Amino acid sequence: MKFSNRLLWGLALLAAPALAHHSFAMFDNSRSVTLKGTVTDYKWSNPHGYIELDANAGDSAVKHYTLELTSINMLSRAGWTSRSVKAGDDVTAIVAPLRDGRAGGLLLELTFENGRKLSTPVPNAHLYKRTP
């Protein structure tokens, strides 16, 4: 009986990180924000990819944003690779902003200077309202 109790506790501890994973509720799906700026870092990592972006904030000011992507698995199936984006790329990002007002959000679409577009495979993407 002691072995099965230890086994159950071990499995519970292994499952804990999965329970800690957040939902997309932290992002405002009722509006979007369009950011124009320069990529400072592209993180191809689990559980999510990230893009660090220095965006134009008007009057030649720059504001730093952290943009969350979906999982690497989902991005790969949508055509993204670890080389899809690089530091120094000038881009326009459409983002579902964070609800708490911090400088960040969920990336919905990325457009490069040459017109190439990358969309993120966001679950229930149709629920995210695109606003001008």
Residue pairs with C-beta under 8 A, 6 or more apart in sequence:
21 47
24 106
24 122
24 123
24 124
25 99
26 98
26 99
26 100
27 96
27 97
27 98
27 99
27 105
27 106
27 128
28 96
28 97
28 98
28 99
28 105
29 96
29 127
29 128
29 129
30 129
31 96
31 97
31 129
31 131
32 94
32 95
32 96
32 97
32 108
32 128
32 129
32 130
32 131
33 94
33 95
33 96
33 97
33 105
34 92
34 93
34 94
34 95
35 53
35 55
35 56
35 65
35 92
35 93
35 95
36 55
36 56
36 90
36 91
36 92
36 93
37 53
37 54
37 55
37 56
37 62
37 65
37 90
37 91
37 93
38 53
38 54
38 88
38 89
38 90
38 91
39 51
39 52
39 53
39 85
39 86
39 87
39 88
39 89
39 90
39 91
40 52
40 53
40 54
40 64
40 87
41 50
41 51
41 52
41 87
42 49
42 50
42 51
42 52
42 84
42 85
42 86
42 87
43 49
43 50
43 51
43 52
44 72
44 81
44 82
45 72
46 71
46 72
47 71
48 68
48 69
48 70
48 71
48 72
49 68
49 69
49 70
49 71
49 72
49 75
49 80
50 66
50 67
50 68
50 69
51 66
51 67
51 69
51 85
51 93
51 107
51 110
52 64
52 65
52 66
52 67
53 64
53 65
53 66
53 67
53 91
53 93
54 62
54 63
54 64
54 65
55 62
55 63
55 64
55 65
55 93
56 62
57 63
63 103
64 103
65 93
65 95
65 103
65 104
65 105
66 103
66 104
67 93
67 95
67 104
67 105
67 106
67 107
68 104
68 105
68 106
68 107
69 75
69 80
69 107
69 120
70 120
70 121
70 122
70 123
74 120
74 121
75 120
75 121
77 121
78 118
78 119
78 120
78 121
79 118
80 118
80 120
84 118
85 91
85 110
85 118
89 112
89 113
90 112
90 113
91 110
91 111
91 112
91 113
92 110
92 111
93 107
93 109
93 110
93 111
94 107
94 108
94 109
94 110
94 130
95 105
95 106
95 107
95 108
96 105
96 106
96 108
96 128
97 104
97 105
98 104
98 105
106 120
106 122
106 128
107 120
108 119
108 120
108 122
108 125
108 128
108 130
109 117
109 118
109 119
109 120
110 117
110 118
110 119
110 120
111 117
111 118
122 128
